[in-house]
Amino acid sequence: MEPARIDAVDVHAFELPTDGPDGEEQDGTLEWSSTTMVLVRVHAGGRTGLGYTYGDLSVAAFLSGTLAPLLTGRDICSPPALWELMGRRIRNAGRPGVGAMAVSAADIALWDLKARLLGLPLVHVLPAHHDRVPVYGSGGFTNYPQDRLAEQLAGWVEQGIPRVKLKTSRDPGRDPGRLTAVRRAIGDEPEVFTDANGALGRKEALYWAHRFHEEWDVRWFEEPVSSADIEGLRSLRRHGPARLEITAGEYAYNSRDFVNLVDGDAVDCLQADVTRCGGITALLEVAGLAAARHLDLSAHCAPAVSAHAFCAVRRLRHLEYFHDHVRFEHLVFDGTLPPDGGALRPDPSRPGLGLDVKWADAEPHRVYGERPAPS
């Protein structure tokens, strides 16, 4: 690969309203009316790489003010070296949260750019173990009426996705009826996952863990208690049903967060979000940690990026095909991947992530930056 220096970095943000009841969506601990995507583009050698994250608008300002000037003029050949540079730069600004999300978006863009300069799909530039990533349908928000809940999850099964997830535990007394409606709609064969988003206390979570498994054959209980409650997660693993997996990791922003979950014996399957944890470079480190501890790693959301990145995870489990992100990525990008046989398969004919921005479609949702001039 010929040396190529970064000519420019531009940052954009778009806000898409949710399509839930009365414009709202809810899970166990949060309700929201929109999702914000922060998009960064890095230019070098006549090519453009893109990366993105989902977070607060402040991530866009952080990228523009702190990381864009740092990257401009640097050689693109080694994204991990630039990742290390960005990590040092954000030390005093705060690595977790906004800092990690900004670095994640920039790191993804750097890898995408390198692959485009090489004329290769990103999956062929990464140390891939797989050519596809199994998915599970995810949505099932707690404020969905039962008919919409059942229709959404059954729709994924009809697309050939053999596993689906619903949000639970905002109003636990309603969950039996919701789970019964889901089982009635999808049948006994597909796997059912639940996600409490940390809404429950330890003893309450243990009670529902047994009920979920025994009555509806739930095999995956995500964040039954807060992911910061390592002891609580460990206790649920030890005292809950043997075939019900306890999972967490979507809010891990740095390597220490993942080590805490793994060393704390807190999860049966580790999760990681490539748009939060430090990007593709950091994800490769997390994949090594998971493999060394004999744990599978599951991708949290951002399917258009995760479909490539998680092919490089040896102990790959699956990818969360999340309703909000699927809607957003279909709106903003050409080149998104439809499920095929219950998996996303990177397109080997398209360089990089295989994504192109649909500026005209995205523009009505812009909340940061300016539309690029036609090239």
N, C-alpha and C positions, 0 to 999 in steps of 0.2 A: 504493500500500500504506500503510495506517494505521500510525503508530508503535506498536510493541508491545515492552514490556520483559520480559526473561526473569524469570519468577517463581521458578523452581527448576531445579536440575540433579540428577539421580540417576544412580548408577553401579551396574552389576551385572556379574558375571562368571560364566560357566558353563564347565564342563570336560566334554568328551565323550570317552569312550574310543575309540580307533581300532578298526577291525574287521579289522585285518591278522592274519596268522598268529600264534597265541599272544598276541594283543592288541598286537602290535608292527608298526610300519611302518619301513622303512629307505630311505634314498637313498644317494648316494655318500659322504656325510660325516656323517650323523646318523641316529640311530634314536629313535623316540618312541612313547609308548603312549597319548597323549591330545592333544587340541587345546583351547586355551582361547580363548574369545571374551569380550572386554571390551566391554560395551554401555553406552552413555551416552544418556540421554534429556534433552532440553531443553524446557522448558515456557514458553509465552508466548501471550497472547491466546486462551486456551481451547483451544489446540492443542499437540501434542507431536511433536517431531522426534526421530528416533533415528539414531545412528551407532554404528559398532563397528570394532574391530580385532582381529587375532589376535596374541596375544603373552603375555608373562609376566604373572602376577597383579599384579606391581608397577605395571603400567600403570593398573589400577583405582585403586590408592591415589594415584597421581600425579594422575589426573583428579579424584578426590574432594578431595584436599588442596590442590591448586594451581590447577587450572583452573575447577572448579565455583564457588568463591568469586569468582574473577575475572569470570566471565560473568554471575553473578546480578545483576539490575538493569540490564543493558545492553540497548540497543535492538537488535532482531534484524534490522533492515532491510538491513544490509550485512555479510554473513558475511566478506568479505575484510578489512574493518576490524577485526573481532574476531579473525581469524586473525593479523593483524599484532600485535595486542595480546598474544595468547597467545605468539607467537614471542618477543616482548621479555621476557615474564614468565619463560620457561623458560631464558633465556640461561645463568644460572649453574648451573642444574640439569643442563644438558646437552641440546642440541638433538637430536643423532642418537639413534637407538635408542628408548628408552622415551619420551623427550620428544616425538619426532616422531610416534610411534604414538598417544600421548594426544591431541596436537593434531589428528591425522588423524581420530580418532573424533569429537572435538568438532566439528570443521569440517563433517564429513558431517552430523552432527545439526543444525547450524545451517542448512545448505542445505535439508535435508529439512523443517525447521520453516518456513522462509521459503516453500517451495513449498506446504506445507499451508495456511499462512495465506492464500496467494493462491488456493487451491483448484485448483492446477495440478499435473500430474505434474512431477517434477523435470526430466525431459528437456526440457520446454517452458520452464523457467525458465533453464536453461543455454543458452549459445550453440551449439546443436546443429548439427552438420554431417550427422548420420545419424539414422535412426530404428530402427536395429538394430545389434548388435555380433556379428560372426561369432565362433564359439567353436571351441576344440579340446579334446577330451577329455584329461584329465591324471590320472595316477596311476601305474600300472605299477611299483609299488615293488620295490626290488631283492630283497626277501625273499619276494615272491610266487612260489609254484610256477608252472611254465610254463603249466599249464592255466588257472589263475586269471588270470594275466597276459593270455593270449590271449583268454579269455572277456571280460574287462573291456574291452579295447581294441576287440574285435569288437562288443561291445554298443553302444559309442558310434557306430561306423560304421552299425550297424543303426538307430540313432536319426536318421540323416541327417547326422551330424557327419563331415565329410570329412577330418579331420586328428586325429591322436592322438599322445600323448607318453608315453614310458616313462622311468623313472629308470635310469641306467647307472653304470658305472665304480666301483662298490664292490668288485667282484671282476671285473676286466675279462675274465678268461678265460671267464667264464660268459656274457658279452654276445652272442657270436655265436649261441649256441643260443637265447637269449631273443629276439633280433631275428628269427631264422629262424622261430621259433614265431609271432611277431606277424605277419610277412609271410604266413605260411601261413594264418593265421586271417582276415586282413582283405583279402588280395589285393593286386594291384599298384597299384590306382588311388588309394586314400587316401594322404595324406601321413603320413610317420612322422617324429616329432621325438624328440630325445634330450636328456637333462638330466643332466649329471655333478655338479652342485652343487659345482663347484670341486675335484673329487677328484683330478685328474690334474696331473702336471708338464707343462711345455711340450712336450718332445719326444714324450712318451707321448701327449699330446692330439693332436699332429699325426698320429701314426701311426693313432690310432683315427678321426680325422676322415676320413682317406682311406678306411679300411676301411668305416666306416659309410656313406659316400656310394657307394662303388663296389660294395659287395656287397648293400646293402639300400635303396639310393636314399634315404638320410636327407638331409633338406634343412635341418634346424635343429639346431644343437648349442649348447645353452644352458650357460653357465658351464663350459666344458671345463676351464678353470683358474679360480682364484679371481677374482672380479670386482674385487678390489683389484689384481690383476696386469694393469695396463693394457698394459704392453709385451708380455706374453704373449698377451693377447687380440688385440692388433694384429698380432703375428707370425703367429698362426693365420689371421687374415683374409687376410694377404698370401700365405701359403704353402700354405693349405689348398685344397680343391676349390672352384672358382669358384662352383658352385651350392649350396654348403653354407654357410648363414648362421650367423655367430657372434653370440650374443646375450647380454645381461646387463642389469641394472638393477633387479631386484627388491629388492636391498638398498641402493638409493639412498635416503637419508633427507632430503637437502636439495638445493638447486639446484646446489651445488658438486659433489656426487657425480655428477649427471647431466652437468654441463659436463665433468668429467674424462673420462667415457666418450666423450662426443661429440668433444671437442677432441683426445683421445688416439687418435682413429680406431680405436676398440676394438670397435665393434659394427656389424653390418649392419642390425640392427633393435634399437631401444631398448625396454626394458621399464620399467614403473612399476607400483607397488602403491599404489592410492589410500588404503589403510588404513595405509600406512607413510610415504609421501613428504610428508605434510603435509595430506592430505585433498584435497577437490575444488579448493579455491582454488590449492593448489600444483600440482595436476595440470594446470590450465589453463596455468600458466607452463611446465611441462615440455612440454606439447603445442606451445606456441609455439616452444620451443627445437628440438624435433624437426622441425617444419615448416620452420624457417629453415635447418636443416642437411640438408634433403631426406632425412630418415630417417622410416620408419614407427615407430609406437609401439604396443606390445602390452601388454595389461592382464594383470597378475599377480593371479590369484585374486579372492576376494571377489565372486562373480558378481552377487549381488543389488544391490550398490552399483555395481559396475563397468559393469553393463548400462546404467545411466543416465549415469554420469560420462563414459564413453568415447565416448558419442555426440557429445560436445563436442570430440573429438580429430579434427582435420582429416585428419592422416596416420594414421588408424586402420588397424591390421593385424587384430588379433583379441584374444580374451579367453581366458584359461586357465580352463576349466571343471573345477576341481580337486576330486577325489573327496572329500577331507576336508571342504572348505568347503561343497560341495553337500549332503552329509549334515547338517552342522551347521545350515545355513540352512533346510533343509526341516524340521528339528526345531523350531527356535526361532520361525520366522516363518510367518505366512500371507501369501500374495502373492508368493512366489518364482516365478521365471519358468522354464518348461520350454523346452528347445531347440525351435526351430521352423525347419525348413529349414536347420539348421546355424548358427543365430543365436539370440540372446536379444533380444526386442523389448519395450521398456518398455510397460506397459499404460497407455494414455492416459486410461482411465476412473478411475484411482486416483490420489489426490493424493500428492505427495512421492515417496518411493521405492516407495510402494504396499505397504509392509510393516506388519504388525501383529504384536506379540509374542504368542506362544502360551504364556502364563505357566505354565499347568498342565503343559504338556509340558516346559518348560525347567526348572521348579523342582527336579526330582530331581538336576539337574546343577549347581545353584548352588554357587559357592565364594566369592562376595563379594556384599554388599549384602542387601537385604530385598525380598521380593515386595511390590509396591505394593498398597495397599488398593483394593478395587473402587471404581470411580468411579460 
